[in-house]
Amino acid sequence: VFEVWHSDLAARIGRLQTPHGVVETPAFVPVVHPVRQTVSTQFLKKMGFDLVITNAYITLCHYGDEARRRGIHDIINFDGSVMTDSGGYQVLEYGSVKVEPETMAQFENDIKSDIPIPLDRPTGYGLEYEKAKEYVAITLKNALESLRVINDNTGAIWVAPVQGAEHFDLVEYSARELDTMGFEMMALGSPVELMEAYEFAMLARMIVSAKRVIPAKPIHLFGAGHPLTIPLAIALGCDTFDSASYMLYAKDNRYMTPNGTIRLDELSYLSCQCPVCSSHTVQELHKMETDMRTIEIAKHNLHILKAEVEAVKQAIMDGRLWEYVMQKARAHPKLMEAAQIFKDVEMLEEGTPLFKEKAIFFYDPIDQHRPEAKRFRRMVTTFQSSKMKKKKKLILCPEDEIHPFYSTTSYKDIVKKFPDAQVCSYSPFLGIIPAEISDIFPASHNLATKSDHKLEDYPTFVESLKSFADKFEKILIIAPDDFMRQAAKATRLNAHLVDDISAL
Amino acid sequence: VFEVWHSDLAARIGRLQTPHGVVETPAFVPVVHPVRQTVSTQFLKKMGFDLVITNAYITLCHYGDEARRRGIHDIINFDGSVMTDSGGYQVLEYGSVKVEPETMAQFENDIKSDIPIPLDRPTGYGLEYEKAKEYVAITLKNALESLRVINDNTGAIWVAPVQGAEHFDLVEYSARELDTMGFEMMALGSPVELMEAYEFAMLARMIVSAKRVIPAKPIHLFGAGHPLTIPLAIALGCDTFDSASYMLYAKDNRYMTPNGTIRLDELSYLSCQCPVCSSHTVQELHKMETDMRTIEIAKHNLHILKAEVEAVKQAIMDGRLWEYVMQKARAHPKLMEAAQIFKDVEMLEEGTPLFKEKAIFFYDPIDQHRPEAKRFRRMVTTFQSSKMKKKKKLILCPEDEIHPFYSTTSYKDIVKKFPDAQVCSYSPFLGIIPAEISDIFPASHNLATKSDHKLEDYPTFVESLKSFADKFEKILIIAPDDFMRQAAKATRLNAHLVDDISAL
C-alpha cells in the first residue's frame, strides 16, 4: 500500500497505491465539495493533484442512492484517487450527524472511495480531558464497528481517525488502539483550531505523540492547509493533509504567501509567479467581480500550497529539510517556538540518512541538536571506547578550512611531534572530532557560520569535551579561541594551552 | 529624477524618471545582448521589466553609425527604459577596450540611452591596493571627461561608476568625488566576483561604504543577479541591479530557486509555479533540445528574480524587511555572516519608519539590534532624563500578554500600592519599558518568541537596565524570571526581589 523512497528527519517521499492510481506523498489533498465545487476537479487534476478529499456525509444526504450507483469519482468528476471524510467535521461544527457508523462505512464502500474514513467524533481543541476521553472512546468504537462492514477486496485504504488533540496521552492511546485494529493508515484529528490559534508548538507535539506510536504507516493530518504548517507537519512525519483553506481564505480575500496569508487590501505586489499572478496585477484582482476573484485567489492559493509541498520534497532530496524548517520558522514567532521541539524529538534521527551528498549548514545553537550532530557525537563515544585504549595524551586543535582534518598539514605536524597522542579538532556543533574519523559525515561535510559562538549556548559541546577528555592524563590545547578557553575552564580541564605548535 | 515613496531599513520603493518612462525601484535590470539576445525584449517587457541594460561598446563595434541613426531602443527592440554599460565589463574580462571615454559618452548620448554609464576601469576583486587606487583614478578621470560631452537636455540619467571593491576607503573616496561632480545616480562596481566567491559580507560592507557617502541618490549595483543577494543589496540601499545571470546560469543548466541555484540534474521537483514550471515537468526539461531548454530555464530564472524583488518590495510595505532579510540569511552560512553586519549599520535607522502598522517579530539576539529597538532604547533614555526627576523608587515587572503594559491590571495594582514609584516592564529585545511609554511603537507592537533567552546574548539589555536603574534609590523587582535574576546580578543591582505583588 505504502512505499517509502526517500526520507529526511521524520519526513518521507513515498507512494500510496489506491484503486485509482498511485499518489506520491507528501501530498496536499484539496477539499472538494460534492455539490458546490467552484474550482473544477479537472483544474485540480491538471495542476497535479492526484488525490482529493470530499465529504461522504454530504454526498449521502444530497445524492443518496444516486451516489451508490454512479460512484464518488463520477459524482465529483475526478478520475484520480478520492479520499472521503465521513461527517466528523460536521459533528465538530454542528454537534452530531444523523447516521450510524456502519451505514456510513457501507456507503463509503458503495461509492468506491479510495481512502475512506470511518465516522469519528473529533475532539477539537480546548475540550476538557474527560470529555475528550469520551470522544476518543466513541471514535474507537465507531472505527471497530466500521471495520465489520469493510470489504477487504476493494483495495481501498481505510484510515483510522486518531483523536485526542492537546491531550497527548489520549492521542497515543488512540493511535495504539487503532494500529492494533489493523488500519493501514492513520489520520490525525482536528488541528484546524490549533492552527487558527497559531498553537503550532502544540500541533507539533500532537503529531509527535501519534507518530511515535505509528512510525511506519502513512499518516494523514486533517485540515492542515496553512502554508506555514506544511514543512513542520511533513518534517514530523505527516504524509498527506487536506484542507479547504484555499477556498475559505479566498472567500475572505486572503492571499497565501510562502510565509502565511495576507489580506488582498494589504497586498501591494504579487511576488508569486503562478499563472494567476503572472497574468494579473493587484489592481486587476481588486476590480474583478467577487465570484471571479474568489476563484482566482483560490487557484493562486492552490499554487502556493503545491509549491510549498514541492519545495519540501526537494529539501528532502537535498538532505536539507532541517535547514528548510528552521528557515521557515522565521516566518512567525509561534512557528519558531514549534521548531524548538525538534531539539528533543528522537525519532527525527530514524529517517535522516547516514550520509548526505550535500554539505549540511550550521547556523544557530539549535543546529547542535540536528540528528546528524547527535549521531556523530554518539559515534565519537563509541570510537573512544573501542579504539583509543592506550593513548594517554590528548591534543585539541582548531578546525582547519580544509577537510578532513587528518589531511591538513597542521595535523601532520602534530602527529610527527606527538606520535602517541590522540589528536582531535572540534566544532561547537559537533563536539570533539577525533582526527581518525574526521572524514565521516558530517565532520567533513558541513559549512558553519563563522561568528562568536557563546559556550553557554552549546551544552552538548561541554558534555562532549568533558566526557572525551576524561580518560586522558595529559591534555594539550593548541591555539585556543575564546570558545575553547571558556570550555576548558567550564569543564575544569587540567590542560596546557599553547598558541602555536611550533612553540613546543 | 528619483522619488522615494516608501522605505524600510536602507531600502526604498522609488520611481526613477527616464526619457522613456518611469521605472519603479528596486528593480532587477536584465542584461540584453545588443546582437545575440535569445530571450526577446518583448518577453521581458511583458514580464514587467521596464528597464533593461545593454552594452554600448558592443553596440558601437557591431552597429556603429547604424546605431546612432536608429537609436538603442530600436536596435534592441524595446520601448521601455534602457541603461547602457560602456565597456567596463569588457575591460575587466579582456584588459582594455579600443575607445576613448569621450567617444563612448558621445556614442551613448547619440543612441539615446536613458541611463548611460561612462567608460570605467573596474577594480574587480582581489586587486592589490595600489593598483585599485590607480583604477579608481582612471575611472574618475574618465567620468570627468565624459561629463564634458554630456548633453543635459536629453533627460538621460548619467550614472557614475564607483570602484574600489574590497578597499572600502577607495569606495568611499570614489563615491564622494563622483557625487561632487554632480552625477545623479551611482553604480557600484564589480560585485560579480565577490558573489561568485560567496563573499557576501564583503559585498555588504562595500555597499555600506558607498551608501554612507551617497545616502539619497539612487544606487545601481553591477552584476548582482544571484537570488540570495537581492534582499541583502536592497536592504542596504541598492535601487537597481543588473545581471546576465538568468541566461548564464541557464546555459549551465542552473535553475534558480529562492534560496540559490541548483543544477538541473539535482532537481527532482519543480517547486516554482511560474509559467515555465507549471507547464513542464523536470523530465520534460531534461528531454528538451539544448537551445530550447536554455531559453526555458532562462525564463524561469527571470521569474525567480522578479519574484524575489517583488517579495522584498512587499516586505518593505509590510515593514518586515528586517524579518525577511534574517529569514533569507538562513539560505547559506555565508549569507548569515553578511546579515550579522546589520547590527552595526547605523544608516538602517534612517529609512525605518517611526511607526509600523504590523507588529514586528523578535526571534534571535540579533533582533535586539533592529533599528526600532535601538530607537526605543534611545527614547527611554530621553524619557528618563526629562520626565522622572522626582521618583526615587523603581519597580520592574514582567511583560503581560496584554499590551500596552499600562492598561494591565497588574500595572494598576502596583500603582495603587506605590503611587510615587516609576513602574516599568522589560523585554530582552527592547530593554526597560517605562509604563508611561509602553504604548509607543514597538513596545506594544511586537511579537517575541518565548524561549529561554540567555542574558549573555543580550548586552543591550544589561546596558539598558544598568543605566536606567542607576538613578533610583530603591529597586523592587516583581516575579523575576531567570533572565531578570541574572540581569540583576550582572548589573549588581541593589534590588529587592519578590515573587508576587500581593506579598507586599
Interface residues (C-beta under 8 A of the other chain):
Chain A: M47 T257 P258 N259 I262 E266 L267 S268 Y269 L270 S271 C272 Q273 C274 P275 S278 H303 I304 K306 A307 E308 E310 A311 K313 Q314 M317 D318 E323 M326 Q327 R330 A331 H332 P333 K334 M336 E337 Q340 F361 F362 Y363 D364 L447 A448 T449 K450 S451 K454 E456 D457
Chain B: M47 T257 P258 N259 I262 E266 L267 S268 Y269 L270 S271 C272 Q273 C274 P275 S278 H303 I304 K306 A307 E308 E310 A311 K313 Q314 M317 D318 E323 M326 Q327 R330 A331 H332 P333 K334 M336 E337 Q340 F361 F362 Y363 D364 L447 A448 T449 K450 S451 K454 E456 D457
